[in-house]
């Protein structure tokens, strides 16, 4: 984690232990946007379409329609957070 804007859930310097297995409803996940190169830590609401909810209630939800290739191909599901370590 490289900044404190995710406070209070994650702080600068936290180390996240990730799992690359299939993600599930309400997992906190890391998603990468291919167009912008940005990484997003979001809570997944696996409805149809997927909704990526901000974990700190700041920002807007991101909607990904998995049935629309032009939208879903822009995103990489990196994995979900198992735990965080604070050093």
Secondary structure per residue as TSV (DSSP state, phi and psi in degrees):
chain	resnum	aa	ss	phi	psi
A	1	X	-	360.0	130.8
A	2	X	-	-110.1	1.2
A	3	X	-	-155.1	172.1
A	4	X	S	-99.9	12.5
A	5	X	T	-72.8	-6.2
A	6	X	T	-95.9	11.0
A	7	X	T	-57.7	139.0
A	8	X	T	-94.5	-3.1
A	9	X	T	-69.0	-45.2
A	10	X	-	-132.6	143.4
A	11	X	-	-121.4	159.4
A	12	X	T	-52.2	130.1
A	13	X	T	92.0	-8.7
A	14	X	-	-63.0	146.0
A	15	X	E	-110.1	127.6
A	16	X	E	-102.5	127.9
A	17	X	E	-89.4	119.1
A	18	X	E	-107.9	154.3
A	19	X	E	-123.1	134.6
A	20	X	-	-99.0	9.5
A	21	X	S	-71.1	178.3
A	22	X	-	-57.8	139.0
A	23	X	-	-88.4	154.7
A	24	X	-	-127.5	171.1
A	25	X	T	-51.1	135.5
A	26	X	T	60.9	15.2
A	27	X	-	-70.3	145.7
A	28	X	E	-88.7	118.3
A	29	X	E	-124.4	163.6
A	30	X	E	-110.1	124.7
A	31	X	E	-117.3	138.3
A	32	X	E	-111.5	131.1
A	33	X	E	-93.1	118.2
A	34	X	T	-64.6	-33.7
A	35	X	T	-72.7	-42.4
A	36	X	T	-97.4	-20.3
A	37	X	-	78.0	8.7
A	38	X	-	-87.6	149.0
A	39	X	E	-106.7	140.6
A	40	X	E	-125.0	129.9
A	41	X	E	-98.1	112.5
A	42	X	E	-139.4	156.4
A	43	X	E	-92.9	127.0
A	44	X	E	-84.7	128.4
A	45	X	E	-108.9	102.2
A	46	X	-	-84.9	64.5
A	47	X	S	-97.5	-163.1
A	48	X	S	-122.1	104.5
A	49	X	S	-81.4	169.1
A	50	X	E	-67.5	143.9
A	51	X	E	-123.6	124.6
A	52	X	E	-100.1	105.4
A	53	X	E	-90.0	137.2
A	54	X	E	-62.0	139.8
A	55	X	T	-78.8	-17.1
A	56	X	T	-114.1	13.4
A	57	X	S	62.2	15.3
A	58	X	-	-107.8	136.2
A	59	X	S	97.3	177.9
A	60	X	-	-104.9	150.3
A	61	X	-	-64.6	149.3
A	62	X	E	-107.3	128.8
A	63	X	E	-105.3	127.8
A	64	X	E	-121.8	113.8
A	65	X	-	-87.2	104.1
A	66	X	T	-67.4	-16.0
A	67	X	T	-84.4	-11.7
A	68	X	-	-107.5	103.5
A	69	X	H	-58.5	-36.6
A	70	X	H	-60.3	-31.4
A	71	X	H	-86.9	-50.4
A	72	X	H	-68.3	-28.1
A	73	X	T	-70.8	-12.6
A	74	X	T	-79.6	-11.0
A	75	X	E	-118.4	139.6
A	76	X	E	-112.9	126.7
A	77	X	E	-86.8	104.6
A	78	X	E	-75.4	-41.7
A	79	X	E	158.0	-176.1
A	80	X	E	-119.9	157.3
A	81	X	E	-82.9	121.4
A	82	X	E	-83.0	-45.9
A	83	X	E	-163.1	168.2
A	84	X	E	-120.5	151.2
A	85	X	E	-121.9	135.0
A	86	X	-	-113.9	123.3
A	87	X	-	-108.0	360.0
